[in-house]
Amino acid sequence: MVDALNFMYENGWEFVSNYHIDNDGSLTYHCILQRQEDLDE
C-alpha cells in the first residue's frame, strides 16, 4: 500500500485522506488523492 502511494505521489498526486469500511470483519481501505491541473498545457 505504501509503495502504491509513493508511486502516485511521484506522479503528481497528493494524499488528502483515507477511511476504512468494516464488512463483517474484513476491512477495506480507501485513500483519497488529488491532483492539480496544469493550466500551462
C-alpha positions as CSV (number, residue, x, y, z in Angstrom):
1,M,0.0,0.0,0.0
2,V,2.8,2.4,0.9
3,D,4.6,1.7,-2.4
4,A,1.4,2.5,-4.3
5,L,1.0,5.8,-2.5
6,N,4.7,6.7,-3.1
7,F,4.2,5.9,-6.8
8,M,1.2,8.1,-7.0
9,Y,3.0,11.0,-5.2
10,E,5.9,10.7,-7.6
11,N,3.4,11.1,-10.5
12,G,1.8,14.3,-9.2
13,W,-0.9,13.0,-6.9
14,E,-1.2,14.3,-3.3
15,F,-2.7,12.3,-0.4
16,V,-5.8,14.0,1.1
17,S,-7.4,11.5,3.4
18,N,-8.2,7.8,4.0
19,Y,-11.0,5.8,5.5
20,H,-11.9,2.1,6.0
21,I,-15.1,0.1,5.7
22,D,-15.7,-2.9,8.0
23,N,-17.6,-5.6,6.2
24,D,-18.2,-8.4,8.8
25,G,-14.5,-8.3,10.0
26,S,-13.0,-7.7,6.6
27,L,-11.5,-4.2,6.3
28,T,-11.3,-2.3,3.0
29,Y,-9.2,0.8,3.0
30,H,-9.8,3.8,0.6
31,C,-7.4,6.6,0.0
32,I,-8.5,10.0,-1.3
33,L,-5.9,11.6,-3.6
34,Q,-6.0,14.9,-5.6
35,R,-4.0,16.2,-8.5
36,Q,-3.7,19.8,-9.5
37,E,-4.4,20.5,-13.2
38,D,-1.5,22.1,-15.1
39,L,-3.1,25.0,-16.9
40,D,0.0,25.7,-18.9
41,E,-0.6,22.7,-21.2
